[in-house]
């Protein structure tokens, strides 16, 4: 039996309430995990009517520059290079 099935069985048999299991799971998960779970289940802000494209933060959208930034490396501009031929 998988651990997920075991958790569901504990709720189904009354060993733990659904609210307590949810609380345990949410406290265990990281903020990113919770955000991803809400998004995958279409419960995040971007699925609400009042959400606009202006609310979307694409600063780390998976392009080369954001990959380097997330790895701890800055952009050329961060190191003083602005496209000139002189170094």
PyMOL Python script that loads the backbone (N, CA, C, O; Angstrom):
from pymol import cmd

cmd.read_pdbstr("""\
ATOM      1  N   UNK A   1       0.844  -1.174   0.000  1.00  0.00           N
ATOM      2  CA  UNK A   1       0.000   0.000   0.000  1.00  0.00           C
ATOM      3  C   UNK A   1       0.891   1.240   0.000  1.00  0.00           C
ATOM      4  O   UNK A   1       1.862   1.317   0.753  1.00  0.00           O
ATOM      5  N   UNK A   2       0.554   2.204  -0.848  1.00  0.00           N
ATOM      6  CA  UNK A   2       1.347   3.424  -0.908  1.00  0.00           C
ATOM      7  C   UNK A   2       1.074   4.290   0.320  1.00  0.00           C
ATOM      8  O   UNK A   2       0.066   4.122   1.006  1.00  0.00           O
ATOM      9  N   UNK A   3       1.986   5.209   0.580  1.00  0.00           N
ATOM     10  CA  UNK A   3       1.805   6.106   1.719  1.00  0.00           C
ATOM     11  C   UNK A   3       0.582   7.004   1.536  1.00  0.00           C
ATOM     12  O   UNK A   3      -0.095   7.334   2.509  1.00  0.00           O
ATOM     13  N   UNK A   4       0.300   7.395   0.309  1.00  0.00           N
ATOM     14  CA  UNK A   4      -0.900   8.194   0.048  1.00  0.00           C
ATOM     15  C   UNK A   4      -2.145   7.398   0.403  1.00  0.00           C
ATOM     16  O   UNK A   4      -3.056   7.910   1.053  1.00  0.00           O
ATOM     17  N   UNK A   5      -2.179   6.131  -0.030  1.00  0.00           N
ATOM     18  CA  UNK A   5      -3.319   5.274   0.295  1.00  0.00           C
ATOM     19  C   UNK A   5      -3.440   5.075   1.800  1.00  0.00           C
ATOM     20  O   UNK A   5      -4.549   5.040   2.334  1.00  0.00           O
ATOM     21  N   UNK A   6      -2.313   4.944   2.483  1.00  0.00           N
ATOM     22  CA  UNK A   6      -2.328   4.778   3.941  1.00  0.00           C
ATOM     23  C   UNK A   6      -2.926   6.012   4.609  1.00  0.00           C
ATOM     24  O   UNK A   6      -3.730   5.885   5.532  1.00  0.00           O
ATOM     25  N   UNK A   7      -2.539   7.214   4.151  1.00  0.00           N
ATOM     26  CA  UNK A   7      -3.079   8.445   4.716  1.00  0.00           C
ATOM     27  C   UNK A   7      -4.592   8.524   4.480  1.00  0.00           C
ATOM     28  O   UNK A   7      -5.350   8.885   5.380  1.00  0.00           O
ATOM     29  N   UNK A   8      -5.018   8.185   3.266  1.00  0.00           N
ATOM     30  CA  UNK A   8      -6.453   8.186   2.975  1.00  0.00           C
ATOM     31  C   UNK A   8      -7.202   7.157   3.811  1.00  0.00           C
ATOM     32  O   UNK A   8      -8.326   7.405   4.248  1.00  0.00           O
ATOM     33  N   UNK A   9      -6.585   6.007   4.031  1.00  0.00           N
ATOM     34  CA  UNK A   9      -7.207   4.965   4.857  1.00  0.00           C
ATOM     35  C   UNK A   9      -7.345   5.426   6.308  1.00  0.00           C
ATOM     36  O   UNK A   9      -8.354   5.149   6.956  1.00  0.00           O
ATOM     37  N   UNK A  10      -6.326   6.134   6.819  1.00  0.00           N
ATOM     38  CA  UNK A  10      -6.393   6.651   8.183  1.00  0.00           C
ATOM     39  C   UNK A  10      -7.576   7.608   8.350  1.00  0.00           C
ATOM     40  O   UNK A  10      -8.230   7.624   9.392  1.00  0.00           O
ATOM     41  N   UNK A  11      -7.839   8.401   7.317  1.00  0.00           N
ATOM     42  CA  UNK A  11      -8.988   9.311   7.354  1.00  0.00           C
ATOM     43  C   UNK A  11     -10.284   8.519   7.230  1.00  0.00           C
ATOM     44  O   UNK A  11     -11.239   8.759   7.969  1.00  0.00           O
ATOM     45  N   UNK A  12     -10.314   7.568   6.287  1.00  0.00           N
ATOM     46  CA  UNK A  12     -11.529   6.791   6.041  1.00  0.00           C
ATOM     47  C   UNK A  12     -11.948   5.970   7.260  1.00  0.00           C
ATOM     48  O   UNK A  12     -13.140   5.797   7.516  1.00  0.00           O
ATOM     49  N   UNK A  13     -10.973   5.469   8.005  1.00  0.00           N
ATOM     50  CA  UNK A  13     -11.294   4.642   9.176  1.00  0.00           C
ATOM     51  C   UNK A  13     -11.494   5.471  10.437  1.00  0.00           C
ATOM     52  O   UNK A  13     -11.804   4.923  11.495  1.00  0.00           O
ATOM     53  N   UNK A  14     -11.322   6.764  10.340  1.00  0.00           N
ATOM     54  CA  UNK A  14     -11.552   7.634  11.489  1.00  0.00           C
ATOM     55  C   UNK A  14     -10.387   7.740  12.453  1.00  0.00           C
ATOM     56  O   UNK A  14     -10.542   8.286  13.545  1.00  0.00           O
ATOM     57  N   UNK A  15      -9.225   7.229  12.075  1.00  0.00           N
ATOM     58  CA  UNK A  15      -8.047   7.325  12.942  1.00  0.00           C
ATOM     59  C   UNK A  15      -7.584   8.772  13.072  1.00  0.00           C
ATOM     60  O   UNK A  15      -7.010   9.159  14.090  1.00  0.00           O
ATOM     61  N   UNK A  16      -7.838   9.567  12.033  1.00  0.00           N
ATOM     62  CA  UNK A  16      -7.497  10.984  12.024  1.00  0.00           C
ATOM     63  C   UNK A  16      -8.553  11.695  11.183  1.00  0.00           C
ATOM     64  O   UNK A  16      -9.050  11.135  10.206  1.00  0.00           O
ATOM     65  N   UNK A  17      -8.889  12.907  11.555  1.00  0.00           N
ATOM     66  CA  UNK A  17      -9.901  13.632  10.785  1.00  0.00           C
ATOM     67  C   UNK A  17      -9.295  14.161   9.490  1.00  0.00           C
ATOM     68  O   UNK A  17      -8.080  14.329   9.384  1.00  0.00           O
ATOM     69  N   UNK A  18     -10.142  14.417   8.519  1.00  0.00           N
ATOM     70  CA  UNK A  18      -9.684  14.970   7.242  1.00  0.00           C
ATOM     71  C   UNK A  18      -9.036  16.331   7.470  1.00  0.00           C
ATOM     72  O   UNK A  18      -8.035  16.654   6.831  1.00  0.00           O
ATOM     73  N   UNK A  19      -9.598  17.132   8.375  1.00  0.00           N
ATOM     74  CA  UNK A  19      -9.028  18.452   8.661  1.00  0.00           C
ATOM     75  C   UNK A  19      -7.634  18.330   9.272  1.00  0.00           C
ATOM     76  O   UNK A  19      -6.729  19.082   8.911  1.00  0.00           O
ATOM     77  N   UNK A  20      -7.459  17.388  10.194  1.00  0.00           N
ATOM     78  CA  UNK A  20      -6.136  17.198  10.795  1.00  0.00           C
ATOM     79  C   UNK A  20      -5.124  16.694   9.767  1.00  0.00           C
ATOM     80  O   UNK A  20      -3.971  17.127   9.768  1.00  0.00           O
ATOM     81  N   UNK A  21      -5.549  15.781   8.891  1.00  0.00           N
ATOM     82  CA  UNK A  21      -4.641  15.263   7.859  1.00  0.00           C
ATOM     83  C   UNK A  21      -4.238  16.387   6.911  1.00  0.00           C
ATOM     84  O   UNK A  21      -3.075  16.489   6.521  1.00  0.00           O
ATOM     85  N   UNK A  22      -5.209  17.239   6.538  1.00  0.00           N
ATOM     86  CA  UNK A  22      -4.912  18.369   5.669  1.00  0.00           C
ATOM     87  C   UNK A  22      -3.926  19.319   6.349  1.00  0.00           C
ATOM     88  O   UNK A  22      -2.972  19.778   5.722  1.00  0.00           O
ATOM     89  N   UNK A  23      -4.150  19.605   7.600  1.00  0.00           N
ATOM     90  CA  UNK A  23      -3.248  20.487   8.350  1.00  0.00           C
ATOM     91  C   UNK A  23      -1.844  19.911   8.404  1.00  0.00           C
ATOM     92  O   UNK A  23      -0.870  20.636   8.203  1.00  0.00           O
ATOM     93  N   UNK A  24      -1.728  18.616   8.675  1.00  0.00           N
ATOM     94  CA  UNK A  24      -0.414  17.971   8.715  1.00  0.00           C
ATOM     95  C   UNK A  24       0.281  18.065   7.361  1.00  0.00           C
ATOM     96  O   UNK A  24       1.469  18.381   7.283  1.00  0.00           O
ATOM     97  N   UNK A  25      -0.463  17.790   6.304  1.00  0.00           N
ATOM     98  CA  UNK A  25       0.126  17.811   4.962  1.00  0.00           C
ATOM     99  C   UNK A  25       0.578  19.221   4.591  1.00  0.00           C
ATOM    100  O   UNK A  25       1.676  19.400   4.063  1.00  0.00           O
ATOM    101  N   UNK A  26      -0.259  20.219   4.862  1.00  0.00           N
ATOM    102  CA  UNK A  26       0.096  21.595   4.510  1.00  0.00           C
ATOM    103  C   UNK A  26       1.281  22.103   5.314  1.00  0.00           C
ATOM    104  O   UNK A  26       2.115  22.843   4.792  1.00  0.00           O
ATOM    105  N   UNK A  27       1.362  21.716   6.571  1.00  0.00           N
ATOM    106  CA  UNK A  27       2.505  22.143   7.389  1.00  0.00           C
ATOM    107  C   UNK A  27       3.794  21.460   6.937  1.00  0.00           C
ATOM    108  O   UNK A  27       4.877  22.027   7.087  1.00  0.00           O
ATOM    109  N   UNK A  28       3.693  20.265   6.393  1.00  0.00           N
ATOM    110  CA  UNK A  28       4.859  19.530   5.914  1.00  0.00           C
ATOM    111  C   UNK A  28       5.366  20.077   4.592  1.00  0.00           C
ATOM    112  O   UNK A  28       6.572  20.116   4.346  1.00  0.00           O
ATOM    113  N   UNK A  29       4.428  20.505   3.732  1.00  0.00           N
ATOM    114  CA  UNK A  29       4.779  20.967   2.385  1.00  0.00           C
ATOM    115  C   UNK A  29       5.431  22.347   2.428  1.00  0.00           C
ATOM    116  O   UNK A  29       5.163  23.145   3.327  1.00  0.00           O
ATOM    117  N   UNK A  30       6.292  22.618   1.445  1.00  0.00           N
ATOM    118  CA  UNK A  30       6.883  23.948   1.325  1.00  0.00           C
ATOM    119  C   UNK A  30       5.850  24.893   0.721  1.00  0.00           C
ATOM    120  O   UNK A  30       4.838  24.450   0.179  1.00  0.00           O
ATOM    121  N   UNK A  31       6.107  26.197   0.817  1.00  0.00           N
ATOM    122  CA  UNK A  31       5.221  27.185   0.206  1.00  0.00           C
ATOM    123  C   UNK A  31       5.092  26.938  -1.300  1.00  0.00           C
ATOM    124  O   UNK A  31       4.007  27.072  -1.866  1.00  0.00           O
ATOM    125  N   UNK A  32       6.207  26.577  -1.944  1.00  0.00           N
ATOM    126  CA  UNK A  32       6.175  26.295  -3.383  1.00  0.00           C
ATOM    127  C   UNK A  32       5.328  25.069  -3.691  1.00  0.00           C
ATOM    128  O   UNK A  32       4.605  25.049  -4.687  1.00  0.00           O
ATOM    129  N   UNK A  33       5.413  24.039  -2.837  1.00  0.00           N
ATOM    130  CA  UNK A  33       4.593  22.845  -3.036  1.00  0.00           C
ATOM    131  C   UNK A  33       3.108  23.177  -2.941  1.00  0.00           C
ATOM    132  O   UNK A  33       2.303  22.714  -3.749  1.00  0.00           O
ATOM    133  N   UNK A  34       2.756  23.985  -1.944  1.00  0.00           N
ATOM    134  CA  UNK A  34       1.352  24.370  -1.768  1.00  0.00           C
ATOM    135  C   UNK A  34       0.883  25.205  -2.950  1.00  0.00           C
ATOM    136  O   UNK A  34      -0.213  24.986  -3.468  1.00  0.00           O
ATOM    137  N   UNK A  35       1.703  26.161  -3.384  1.00  0.00           N
ATOM    138  CA  UNK A  35       1.336  26.993  -4.527  1.00  0.00           C
ATOM    139  C   UNK A  35       1.139  26.142  -5.774  1.00  0.00           C
ATOM    140  O   UNK A  35       0.185  26.354  -6.523  1.00  0.00           O
ATOM    141  N   UNK A  36       2.025  25.186  -6.005  1.00  0.00           N
ATOM    142  CA  UNK A  36       1.919  24.305  -7.162  1.00  0.00           C
ATOM    143  C   UNK A  36       0.659  23.447  -7.077  1.00  0.00           C
ATOM    144  O   UNK A  36      -0.035  23.264  -8.077  1.00  0.00           O
ATOM    145  N   UNK A  37       0.363  22.922  -5.893  1.00  0.00           N
ATOM    146  CA  UNK A  37      -0.830  22.100  -5.706  1.00  0.00           C
ATOM    147  C   UNK A  37      -2.091  22.901  -6.004  1.00  0.00           C
ATOM    148  O   UNK A  37      -3.004  22.406  -6.665  1.00  0.00           O
ATOM    149  N   UNK A  38      -2.142  24.144  -5.515  1.00  0.00           N
ATOM    150  CA  UNK A  38      -3.298  24.996  -5.787  1.00  0.00           C
ATOM    151  C   UNK A  38      -3.413  25.288  -7.283  1.00  0.00           C
ATOM    152  O   UNK A  38      -4.513  25.281  -7.835  1.00  0.00           O
ATOM    153  N   UNK A  39      -2.295  25.542  -7.929  1.00  0.00           N
ATOM    154  CA  UNK A  39      -2.297  25.855  -9.354  1.00  0.00           C
ATOM    155  C   UNK A  39      -2.721  24.660 -10.198  1.00  0.00           C
ATOM    156  O   UNK A  39      -3.534  24.803 -11.111  1.00  0.00           O
ATOM    157  N   UNK A  40      -2.182  23.490  -9.903  1.00  0.00           N
ATOM    158  CA  UNK A  40      -2.505  22.280 -10.656  1.00  0.00           C
ATOM    159  C   UNK A  40      -3.996  21.958 -10.549  1.00  0.00           C
ATOM    160  O   UNK A  40      -4.596  21.427 -11.483  1.00  0.00           O
ATOM    161  N   UNK A  41      -4.580  22.286  -9.403  1.00  0.00           N
ATOM    162  CA  UNK A  41      -6.003  22.026  -9.191  1.00  0.00           C
ATOM    163  C   UNK A  41      -6.880  23.231  -9.526  1.00  0.00           C
ATOM    164  O   UNK A  41      -8.052  23.288  -9.155  1.00  0.00           O
ATOM    165  N   UNK A  42      -6.283  24.200 -10.242  1.00  0.00           N
ATOM    166  CA  UNK A  42      -6.966  25.400 -10.713  1.00  0.00           C
ATOM    167  C   UNK A  42      -7.640  26.171  -9.584  1.00  0.00           C
ATOM    168  O   UNK A  42      -8.753  26.675  -9.734  1.00  0.00           O
ATOM    169  N   UNK A  43      -6.945  26.253  -8.451  1.00  0.00           N
ATOM    170  CA  UNK A  43      -7.440  27.003  -7.301  1.00  0.00           C
ATOM    171  C   UNK A  43      -6.595  28.231  -7.005  1.00  0.00           C
ATOM    172  O   UNK A  43      -6.886  28.971  -6.066  1.00  0.00           O
ATOM    173  N   UNK A  44      -5.549  28.455  -7.797  1.00  0.00           N
ATOM    174  CA  UNK A  44      -4.672  29.597  -7.570  1.00  0.00           C
ATOM    175  C   UNK A  44      -5.308  30.866  -8.128  1.00  0.00           C
ATOM    176  O   UNK A  44      -6.312  30.814  -8.838  1.00  0.00           O
ATOM    177  N   UNK A  45      -4.706  32.003  -7.794  1.00  0.00           N
ATOM    178  CA  UNK A  45      -5.245  33.302  -8.195  1.00  0.00           C
ATOM    179  C   UNK A  45      -5.429  33.434  -9.705  1.00  0.00           C
ATOM    180  O   UNK A  45      -6.358  34.100 -10.160  1.00  0.00           O
ATOM    181  N   UNK A  46      -4.555  32.808 -10.476  1.00  0.00           N
ATOM    182  CA  UNK A  46      -4.642  33.010 -11.925  1.00  0.00           C
ATOM    183  C   UNK A  46      -5.896  32.393 -12.537  1.00  0.00           C
ATOM    184  O   UNK A  46      -6.207  32.666 -13.696  1.00  0.00           O
ATOM    185  N   UNK A  47      -6.617  31.571 -11.786  1.00  0.00           N
ATOM    186  CA  UNK A  47      -7.849  30.975 -12.291  1.00  0.00           C
ATOM    187  C   UNK A  47      -9.088  31.738 -11.831  1.00  0.00           C
ATOM    188  O   UNK A  47     -10.212  31.358 -12.159  1.00  0.00           O
ATOM    189  N   UNK A  48      -8.882  32.809 -11.076  1.00  0.00           N
ATOM    190  CA  UNK A  48     -10.010  33.611 -10.614  1.00  0.00           C
ATOM    191  C   UNK A  48     -10.282  34.719 -11.617  1.00  0.00           C
ATOM    192  O   UNK A  48      -9.369  35.153 -12.319  1.00  0.00           O
ATOM    193  N   UNK A  49     -11.503  35.176 -11.693  1.00  0.00           N
ATOM    194  CA  UNK A  49     -11.905  36.193 -12.661  1.00  0.00           C
ATOM    195  C   UNK A  49     -11.124  37.485 -12.503  1.00  0.00           C
ATOM    196  O   UNK A  49     -10.778  38.124 -13.497  1.00  0.00           O
ATOM    197  N   UNK A  50     -10.842  37.876 -11.277  1.00  0.00           N
ATOM    198  CA  UNK A  50     -10.188  39.159 -11.049  1.00  0.00           C
ATOM    199  C   UNK A  50      -8.691  39.136 -11.360  1.00  0.00           C
ATOM    200  O   UNK A  50      -8.040  40.180 -11.315  1.00  0.00           O
ATOM    201  N   UNK A  51      -8.149  37.992 -11.666  1.00  0.00           N
ATOM    202  CA  UNK A  51      -6.731  37.871 -12.007  1.00  0.00           C
ATOM    203  C   UNK A  51      -6.498  38.463 -13.390  1.00  0.00           C
ATOM    204  O   UNK A  51      -7.264  38.206 -14.319  1.00  0.00           O
ATOM    205  N   UNK A  52      -5.443  39.253 -13.522  1.00  0.00           N
ATOM    206  CA  UNK A  52      -5.075  39.813 -14.821  1.00  0.00           C
ATOM    207  C   UNK A  52      -3.646  39.415 -15.151  1.00  0.00           C
ATOM    208  O   UNK A  52      -2.894  38.989 -14.274  1.00  0.00           O
ATOM    209  N   UNK A  53      -3.279  39.552 -16.403  1.00  0.00           N
ATOM    210  CA  UNK A  53      -1.914  39.234 -16.821  1.00  0.00           C
ATOM    211  C   UNK A  53      -0.887  40.076 -16.088  1.00  0.00           C
ATOM    212  O   UNK A  53       0.253  39.646 -15.913  1.00  0.00           O
ATOM    213  N   UNK A  54      -1.276  41.278 -15.655  1.00  0.00           N
ATOM    214  CA  UNK A  54      -0.351  42.141 -14.923  1.00  0.00           C
ATOM    215  C   UNK A  54       0.055  41.536 -13.583  1.00  0.00           C
ATOM    216  O   UNK A  54       1.100  41.886 -13.035  1.00  0.00           O
ATOM    217  N   UNK A  55      -0.771  40.625 -13.050  1.00  0.00           N
ATOM    218  CA  UNK A  55      -0.480  39.980 -11.773  1.00  0.00           C
ATOM    219  C   UNK A  55       0.569  38.877 -11.900  1.00  0.00           C
ATOM    220  O   UNK A  55       1.157  38.464 -10.900  1.00  0.00           O
ATOM    221  N   UNK A  56       0.804  38.402 -13.113  1.00  0.00           N
ATOM    222  CA  UNK A  56       1.728  37.291 -13.335  1.00  0.00           C
ATOM    223  C   UNK A  56       3.166  37.780 -13.250  1.00  0.00           C
ATOM    224  O   UNK A  56       3.530  38.763 -13.895  1.00  0.00           O
ATOM    225  N   UNK A  57       3.973  37.106 -12.468  1.00  0.00           N
ATOM    226  CA  UNK A  57       5.385  37.451 -12.311  1.00  0.00           C
ATOM    227  C   UNK A  57       6.212  36.468 -13.126  1.00  0.00           C
ATOM    228  O   UNK A  57       6.362  35.308 -12.742  1.00  0.00           O
ATOM    229  N   UNK A  58       6.748  36.929 -14.251  1.00  0.00           N
ATOM    230  CA  UNK A  58       7.529  36.043 -15.105  1.00  0.00           C
ATOM    231  C   UNK A  58       9.026  36.295 -14.969  1.00  0.00           C
ATOM    232  O   UNK A  58       9.796  35.998 -15.882  1.00  0.00           O
ATOM    233  N   UNK A  59       9.438  36.844 -13.827  1.00  0.00           N
ATOM    234  CA  UNK A  59      10.853  37.153 -13.642  1.00  0.00           C
ATOM    235  C   UNK A  59      11.718  35.901 -13.662  1.00  0.00           C
ATOM    236  O   UNK A  59      12.903  35.976 -13.986  1.00  0.00           O
ATOM    237  N   UNK A  60      11.152  34.767 -13.324  1.00  0.00           N
ATOM    238  CA  UNK A  60      11.896  33.510 -13.354  1.00  0.00           C
ATOM    239  C   UNK A  60      11.157  32.540 -14.271  1.00  0.00           C
ATOM    240  O   UNK A  60      10.691  31.486 -13.838  1.00  0.00           O
ATOM    241  N   UNK A  61      11.060  32.916 -15.542  1.00  0.00           N
ATOM    242  CA  UNK A  61      10.226  32.181 -16.477  1.00  0.00           C
ATOM    243  C   UNK A  61      10.919  31.029 -17.202  1.00  0.00           C
ATOM    244  O   UNK A  61      10.359  30.463 -18.140  1.00  0.00           O
ATOM    245  N   UNK A  62      12.112  30.684 -16.781  1.00  0.00           N
ATOM    246  CA  UNK A  62      12.777  29.535 -17.370  1.00  0.00           C
ATOM    247  C   UNK A  62      13.720  29.859 -18.503  1.00  0.00           C
ATOM    248  O   UNK A  62      14.291  28.950 -19.105  1.00  0.00           O
ATOM    249  N   UNK A  63      13.901  31.140 -18.811  1.00  0.00           N
ATOM    250  CA  UNK A  63      14.846  31.487 -19.865  1.00  0.00           C
ATOM    251  C   UNK A  63      16.280  31.399 -19.326  1.00  0.00           C
ATOM    252  O   UNK A  63      16.491  31.160 -18.137  1.00  0.00           O
ATOM    253  N   UNK A  64      17.248  31.593 -20.204  1.00  0.00           N
ATOM    254  CA  UNK A  64      18.658  31.450 -19.842  1.00  0.00           C
ATOM    255  C   UNK A  64      19.038  32.375 -18.684  1.00  0.00           C
ATOM    256  O   UNK A  64      19.711  31.959 -17.741  1.00  0.00           O
ATOM    257  N   UNK A  65      18.604  33.620 -18.764  1.00  0.00           N
ATOM    258  CA  UNK A  65      18.967  34.612 -17.752  1.00  0.00           C
ATOM    259  C   UNK A  65      18.399  34.242 -16.377  1.00  0.00           C
ATOM    260  O   UNK A  65      19.103  34.344 -15.373  1.00  0.00           O
ATOM    261  N   UNK A  66      17.148  33.820 -16.324  1.00  0.00           N
ATOM    262  CA  UNK A  66      16.572  33.478 -15.028  1.00  0.00           C
ATOM    263  C   UNK A  66      17.174  32.180 -14.487  1.00  0.00           C
ATOM    264  O   UNK A  66      17.261  32.001 -13.273  1.00  0.00           O
ATOM    265  N   UNK A  67      17.588  31.276 -15.373  1.00  0.00           N
ATOM    266  CA  UNK A  67      18.242  30.052 -14.913  1.00  0.00           C
ATOM    267  C   UNK A  67      19.568  30.377 -14.240  1.00  0.00           C
ATOM    268  O   UNK A  67      19.891  29.811 -13.196  1.00  0.00           O
ATOM    269  N   UNK A  68      20.335  31.286 -14.832  1.00  0.00           N
ATOM    270  CA  UNK A  68      21.599  31.688 -14.214  1.00  0.00           C
ATOM    271  C   UNK A  68      21.358  32.414 -12.903  1.00  0.00           C
ATOM    272  O   UNK A  68      22.083  32.198 -11.933  1.00  0.00           O
ATOM    273  N   UNK A  69      20.344  33.274 -12.863  1.00  0.00           N
ATOM    274  CA  UNK A  69      20.048  34.011 -11.641  1.00  0.00           C
ATOM    275  C   UNK A  69      19.638  33.061 -10.530  1.00  0.00           C
ATOM    276  O   UNK A  69      20.052  33.241  -9.385  1.00  0.00           O
ATOM    277  N   UNK A  70      18.833  32.053 -10.842  1.00  0.00           N
ATOM    278  CA  UNK A  70      18.395  31.128  -9.810  1.00  0.00           C
ATOM    279  C   UNK A  70      19.533  30.224  -9.349  1.00  0.00           C
ATOM    280  O   UNK A  70      19.478  29.664  -8.254  1.00  0.00           O
ATOM    281  N   UNK A  71      20.558  30.081 -10.178  1.00  0.00           N
ATOM    282  CA  UNK A  71      21.719  29.276  -9.803  1.00  0.00           C
ATOM    283  C   UNK A  71      22.754  30.109  -9.046  1.00  0.00           C
ATOM    284  O   UNK A  71      23.797  29.594  -8.642  1.00  0.00           O
ATOM    285  N   UNK A  72      22.461  31.397  -8.858  1.00  0.00           N
ATOM    286  CA  UNK A  72      23.358  32.259  -8.104  1.00  0.00           C
ATOM    287  C   UNK A  72      24.315  33.059  -8.958  1.00  0.00           C
ATOM    288  O   UNK A  72      25.210  33.720  -8.432  1.00  0.00           O
ATOM    289  N   UNK A  73      24.141  33.010 -10.268  1.00  0.00           N
ATOM    290  CA  UNK A  73      24.980  33.779 -11.173  1.00  0.00           C
ATOM    291  C   UNK A  73      24.196  34.980 -11.669  1.00  0.00           C
ATOM    292  O   UNK A  73      23.027  34.847 -12.030  1.00  0.00           O
ATOM    293  N   UNK A  74      24.815  36.146 -11.691  1.00  0.00           N
ATOM    294  CA  UNK A  74      24.147  37.346 -12.172  1.00  0.00           C
ATOM    295  C   UNK A  74      24.207  37.449 -13.675  1.00  0.00           C
ATOM    296  O   UNK A  74      24.797  36.606 -14.351  1.00  0.00           O
ATOM    297  N   UNK A  75      23.585  38.496 -14.189  1.00  0.00           N
ATOM    298  CA  UNK A  75      23.644  38.771 -15.621  1.00  0.00           C
ATOM    299  C   UNK A  75      24.914  39.550 -15.925  1.00  0.00           C
ATOM    300  O   UNK A  75      25.618  39.974 -15.008  1.00  0.00           O
ATOM    301  N   UNK A  76      25.212  39.740 -17.200  1.00  0.00           N
ATOM    302  CA  UNK A  76      26.383  40.522 -17.598  1.00  0.00           C
ATOM    303  C   UNK A  76      26.343  41.913 -16.980  1.00  0.00           C
ATOM    304  O   UNK A  76      27.364  42.429 -16.523  1.00  0.00           O
ATOM    305  N   UNK A  77      25.155  42.519 -16.967  1.00  0.00           N
ATOM    306  CA  UNK A  77      25.015  43.861 -16.417  1.00  0.00           C
ATOM    307  C   UNK A  77      25.361  43.897 -14.931  1.00  0.00           C
ATOM    308  O   UNK A  77      25.889  44.893 -14.436  1.00  0.00           O
ATOM    309  N   UNK A  78      25.063  42.811 -14.224  1.00  0.00           N
ATOM    310  CA  UNK A  78      25.384  42.752 -12.798  1.00  0.00           C
ATOM    311  C   UNK A  78      26.885  42.847 -12.563  1.00  0.00           C
ATOM    312  O   UNK A  78      27.330  43.271 -11.497  1.00  0.00           O
ATOM    313  N   UNK A  79      27.658  42.450 -13.565  1.00  0.00           N
ATOM    314  CA  UNK A  79      29.111  42.462 -13.436  1.00  0.00           C
ATOM    315  C   UNK A  79      29.759  43.595 -14.215  1.00  0.00           C
ATOM    316  O   UNK A  79      30.971  43.590 -14.435  1.00  0.00           O
ATOM    317  N   UNK A  80      28.952  44.571 -14.634  1.00  0.00           N
ATOM    318  CA  UNK A  80      29.490  45.764 -15.259  1.00  0.00           C
ATOM    319  C   UNK A  80      29.654  45.710 -16.756  1.00  0.00           C
ATOM    320  O   UNK A  80      30.188  46.666 -17.317  1.00  0.00           O
ATOM    321  N   UNK A  81      29.239  44.669 -17.448  1.00  0.00           N
ATOM    322  CA  UNK A  81      29.347  44.582 -18.898  1.00  0.00           C
ATOM    323  C   UNK A  81      28.027  44.989 -19.523  1.00  0.00           C
ATOM    324  O   UNK A  81      26.984  44.406 -19.229  1.00  0.00           O
ATOM    325  N   UNK A  82      28.077  45.999 -20.393  1.00  0.00           N
ATOM    326  CA  UNK A  82      26.854  46.511 -21.005  1.00  0.00           C
ATOM    327  C   UNK A  82      26.893  46.401 -22.523  1.00  0.00           C
ATOM    328  O   UNK A  82      26.180  47.141 -23.201  1.00  0.00           O
ATOM    329  N   UNK A  83      27.691  45.513 -23.071  1.00  0.00           N
ATOM    330  CA  UNK A  83      27.674  45.257 -24.500  1.00  0.00           C
ATOM    331  C   UNK A  83      28.763  45.949 -25.292  1.00  0.00           C
ATOM    332  O   UNK A  83      28.817  45.782 -26.510  1.00  0.00           O
ATOM    333  N   UNK A  84      29.612  46.699 -24.673  1.00  0.00           N
ATOM    334  CA  UNK A  84      30.703  47.346 -25.394  1.00  0.00           C
ATOM    335  C   UNK A  84      31.833  46.380 -25.696  1.00  0.00           C
ATOM    336  O   UNK A  84      31.852  45.258 -25.190  1.00  0.00           O
ATOM    337  N   UNK A  85      32.782  46.816 -26.526  1.00  0.00           N
ATOM    338  CA  UNK A  85      33.912  45.972 -26.878  1.00  0.00           C
ATOM    339  C   UNK A  85      35.022  46.015 -25.848  1.00  0.00           C
ATOM    340  O   UNK A  85      35.880  45.132 -25.828  1.00  0.00           O
ATOM    341  N   UNK A  86      35.021  47.024 -24.995  1.00  0.00           N
ATOM    342  CA  UNK A  86      36.096  47.134 -23.991  1.00  0.00           C
ATOM    343  C   UNK A  86      35.682  46.393 -22.725  1.00  0.00           C
ATOM    344  O   UNK A  86      34.543  46.488 -22.268  1.00  0.00           O
ATOM    345  N   UNK A  87      36.630  45.660 -22.179  1.00  0.00           N
ATOM    346  CA  UNK A  87      36.354  44.866 -20.987  1.00  0.00           C
ATOM    347  C   UNK A  87      37.019  45.482 -19.809  1.00  0.00           C
ATOM    348  O   UNK A  87      36.911  44.964 -18.698  1.00  0.00           O
TER     349      UNK A  87
END
""", "prot")
cmd.dss("prot")
cmd.show_as("cartoon", "prot")
cmd.util.cbc("prot")
cmd.orient("prot")
